[in-house]
Amino acid sequence: MAHPDDVDFGVAGSVAGWTDRGIEVVYLMVTDGDAGGFDDGLTRPEMAALRREEQRAAAKCVGVGDVRFLGYPDGRVEATLDLRRDIARVIRQVRPDRVVIPTPERNYERIYPSHPDHRAVGSAALDAVYPDARNPYAFPELRAEGLEAWTVREVWLSGGSSVNHHVDITDRFDRKMNALRAHASQTAHMGDELEKMLRGWLGAAAAAAGLPEGRLAETFQVVETA
């Protein structure tokens, strides 16, 4: 994901279900979120350090202990070859079956997922999955590091308008909320409105998926990449 808290807004309920089933989950944040927050009393390096700690605390709420950061500048991410290489490196290190990324497409129905950093990270990450991570001759420096090629079976795109899969997270909603509240520098000012907003989004997604009234769902576009 692009920033600390992106994964918790989009995916934390699903992640909680995966870790409950014994699936190992690793987070990779491209930036430290140094352009976020509302406190002019903090320097940008201090904000970056705070947001790293908030993301680690949020990850623990849903059973994730491995959180990695690439340190790209918040608000200035581009889908460069360097970013593709850096994401491919982590894919070859972790060797995942599933990679969850922000959609690289602009969502005109709801603009917030379409932050330029999100779209840049989605584009670079999808290219890192295919073809970079699986091609042993792409980025030969990775092979020189002892990182052999790895093929990801599927990619889940979050935040897009093309949805073909939903996950019922009703029973794990409280853990998602706890994870989001751990990002106090970003969410504390929202108070009760945060939960109201999320219930609105997730309830509408569940209804669109045909789930009973009162259920909550996270939605994705699943792309097979094996």
C-alpha positions as CSV (number, residue, x, y, z in Angstrom):
1,M,0.0,0.0,0.0
2,A,1.0,3.6,-0.4
3,H,0.6,5.0,3.1
4,P,0.2,3.9,6.7
5,D,-3.6,3.4,7.3
6,D,-4.4,2.5,3.6
7,V,-4.4,-1.2,4.4
8,D,-6.7,-0.7,7.4
9,F,-9.2,1.4,5.5
10,G,-9.4,-1.1,2.7
11,V,-8.4,-4.5,3.8
12,A,-8.0,-4.9,7.6
13,G,-11.2,-6.9,8.1
14,S,-10.2,-9.4,5.5
15,V,-6.7,-9.6,6.9
16,A,-8.1,-10.4,10.3
17,G,-9.9,-13.4,8.8
18,W,-6.8,-14.6,7.1
19,T,-4.6,-14.5,10.1
20,D,-7.3,-16.2,12.2
21,R,-7.0,-19.1,9.7
22,G,-3.2,-19.2,10.2
23,I,-2.3,-17.4,7.0
24,E,0.9,-15.4,7.2
25,V,0.4,-11.7,6.2
26,V,3.2,-9.2,5.5
27,Y,2.5,-5.5,5.1
28,L,4.6,-3.3,2.7
29,M,4.1,0.5,2.9
30,V,5.8,2.4,0.1
31,T,5.8,5.7,2.0
32,D,6.0,6.6,5.7
33,G,3.0,9.0,5.4
34,D,5.2,12.0,6.3
35,A,2.8,14.4,4.4
36,G,-0.2,13.3,6.6
37,G,-1.6,14.4,9.9
38,F,-2.8,17.8,11.2
39,D,-0.1,18.8,13.7
40,D,2.2,21.7,12.7
41,G,4.1,21.1,15.9
42,L,5.6,17.9,14.4
43,T,8.4,18.0,11.9
44,R,7.9,15.8,8.8
45,P,10.5,13.3,10.0
46,E,8.7,13.1,13.4
47,M,5.4,12.5,11.6
48,A,7.0,9.7,9.6
49,A,8.3,8.0,12.7
50,L,4.9,8.4,14.4
51,R,3.1,6.9,11.5
52,R,5.4,3.9,11.3
53,E,4.6,3.2,14.9
54,E,0.9,3.7,14.4
55,Q,1.0,1.2,11.5
56,R,2.8,-1.4,13.5
57,A,0.2,-1.0,16.3
58,A,-2.6,-1.2,13.8
59,A,-1.2,-4.4,12.3
60,K,-1.1,-6.1,15.6
61,C,-4.9,-5.5,15.9
62,V,-5.4,-7.9,13.0
63,G,-2.6,-10.4,13.7
64,V,0.2,-9.0,11.5
65,G,3.7,-8.7,12.9
66,D,5.8,-8.1,9.8
67,V,5.5,-4.5,8.6
68,R,8.0,-3.2,6.1
69,F,8.5,0.4,4.7
70,L,10.3,1.5,1.6
71,G,10.6,5.2,2.6
72,Y,9.4,6.8,-0.6
73,P,8.3,10.5,-0.2
74,D,4.6,10.8,0.7
75,G,2.7,12.6,-2.1
76,R,5.4,12.2,-4.7
77,V,5.2,8.5,-5.6
78,E,5.6,7.6,-9.3
79,A,5.5,4.2,-10.9
80,T,9.2,4.1,-11.7
81,L,11.5,1.2,-12.5
82,D,13.1,1.7,-9.1
83,L,9.8,1.3,-7.3
84,R,8.9,-1.8,-9.4
85,R,12.3,-3.3,-8.5
86,D,11.9,-2.5,-4.8
87,I,8.4,-4.1,-4.7
88,A,9.6,-7.1,-6.7
89,R,12.4,-7.5,-4.2
90,V,9.9,-7.9,-1.4
91,I,7.8,-10.3,-3.4
92,R,10.8,-12.5,-4.0
93,Q,11.7,-12.3,-0.3
94,V,8.2,-13.1,1.0
95,R,7.1,-15.4,-1.9
96,P,3.4,-14.7,-1.4
97,D,0.5,-16.5,-3.1
98,R,-1.8,-13.4,-2.9
99,V,-0.8,-9.7,-3.2
100,V,-3.3,-7.0,-2.3
101,I,-2.7,-3.6,-3.9
102,P,-4.6,-0.4,-4.5
103,T,-6.2,-0.2,-7.9
104,P,-4.1,1.6,-10.5
105,E,-7.3,3.0,-12.1
106,R,-9.0,6.3,-11.1
107,N,-12.4,5.6,-9.4
108,Y,-14.8,8.3,-10.5
109,E,-17.6,7.0,-8.3
110,R,-15.6,7.7,-5.2
111,I,-12.5,9.9,-5.5
112,Y,-10.7,9.2,-2.2
113,P,-9.2,5.8,-3.3
114,S,-7.7,7.6,-6.3
115,H,-5.0,9.5,-4.5
116,P,-2.1,9.7,-7.0
117,D,0.2,7.8,-4.7
118,H,-2.4,4.9,-4.6
119,R,-2.6,4.8,-8.4
120,A,1.2,4.9,-8.8
121,V,1.7,2.1,-6.2
122,G,-1.0,0.0,-7.8
123,S,0.6,0.4,-11.2
124,A,4.1,-0.4,-10.0
125,A,3.0,-3.3,-7.8
126,L,1.0,-4.9,-10.6
127,D,4.1,-4.6,-12.9
128,A,6.2,-6.0,-10.1
129,V,3.9,-9.1,-9.9
130,Y,3.9,-9.4,-13.7
131,P,6.4,-9.5,-15.2
132,D,9.2,-8.5,-12.8
133,A,9.1,-10.8,-9.8
134,R,8.6,-14.0,-12.0
135,N,11.1,-13.2,-14.6
136,P,14.6,-14.3,-13.5
137,Y,16.2,-12.0,-15.9
138,A,14.4,-8.8,-14.8
139,F,16.4,-6.8,-12.4
140,P,19.4,-9.1,-12.4
141,E,20.6,-7.3,-9.2
142,L,17.9,-9.1,-7.3
143,R,19.1,-12.5,-8.5
144,A,22.6,-11.4,-7.4
145,E,21.2,-10.8,-4.0
146,G,20.1,-14.4,-3.9
147,L,16.4,-13.7,-4.7
148,E,15.1,-16.1,-7.2
149,A,12.0,-15.5,-9.4
150,W,8.6,-16.0,-7.8
151,T,5.1,-16.2,-9.4
152,V,2.2,-14.7,-7.5
153,R,-1.0,-16.7,-8.0
154,E,-3.5,-13.8,-7.7
155,V,-3.7,-10.0,-7.1
156,W,-6.6,-8.4,-5.2
157,L,-7.2,-4.8,-6.2
158,S,-8.7,-2.6,-3.5
159,G,-10.5,0.7,-4.0
160,G,-11.7,0.3,-7.6
161,S,-15.1,0.5,-9.2
162,S,-14.8,-2.9,-10.9
163,V,-15.7,-5.4,-8.1
164,N,-15.9,-9.2,-8.6
165,H,-15.3,-10.4,-5.0
166,H,-16.5,-9.4,-1.5
167,V,-15.5,-10.5,2.0
168,D,-18.0,-10.4,4.8
169,I,-16.2,-8.8,7.7
170,T,-19.1,-8.1,10.0
171,D,-17.7,-10.3,12.8
172,R,-14.3,-8.6,12.5
173,F,-15.5,-5.0,12.1
174,D,-14.4,-4.2,15.7
175,R,-10.8,-5.3,15.0
176,K,-10.8,-3.1,11.8
177,M,-12.0,-0.2,13.9
178,N,-9.3,-0.8,16.5
179,A,-6.7,-0.8,13.7
180,L,-8.0,2.4,12.3
181,R,-8.1,4.1,15.7
182,A,-4.4,3.1,16.2
183,H,-3.7,5.7,13.4
184,A,-4.6,8.5,15.9
185,S,-2.7,11.1,14.0
186,Q,-5.0,10.6,11.1
187,T,-8.4,9.5,12.6
188,A,-8.7,10.9,16.2
189,H,-10.3,14.1,14.9
190,M,-13.1,12.1,13.3
191,G,-14.5,10.8,16.5
192,D,-17.7,8.7,16.1
193,E,-18.0,9.9,12.5
194,L,-15.2,7.4,11.5
195,E,-17.4,4.4,12.5
196,K,-20.5,5.9,10.9
197,M,-18.6,6.5,7.7
198,L,-17.2,3.0,7.5
199,R,-20.5,1.3,8.3
200,G,-22.0,3.3,5.5
201,W,-19.4,2.2,3.0
202,L,-19.2,-1.4,4.1
203,G,-22.9,-1.7,4.5
204,A,-23.5,-0.5,1.0
205,A,-20.9,-2.9,-0.4
206,A,-22.5,-5.8,1.5
207,A,-25.9,-4.9,0.1
208,A,-24.6,-4.6,-3.4
209,A,-23.1,-8.1,-3.0
210,G,-26.5,-9.5,-1.9
211,L,-25.7,-10.0,1.7
212,P,-28.4,-9.6,4.4
213,E,-29.2,-6.3,5.9
214,G,-26.8,-5.3,8.7
215,R,-23.8,-7.2,7.2
216,L,-20.5,-5.4,6.3
217,A,-18.2,-6.2,3.4
218,E,-14.9,-5.3,1.9
219,T,-14.7,-5.5,-1.9
220,F,-12.0,-6.3,-4.4
221,Q,-11.3,-7.1,-8.0
222,V,-9.5,-10.4,-8.0
223,V,-7.1,-10.9,-10.9
224,E,-5.5,-14.3,-11.5
225,T,-1.8,-13.9,-12.3
226,A,-0.4,-17.4,-12.2
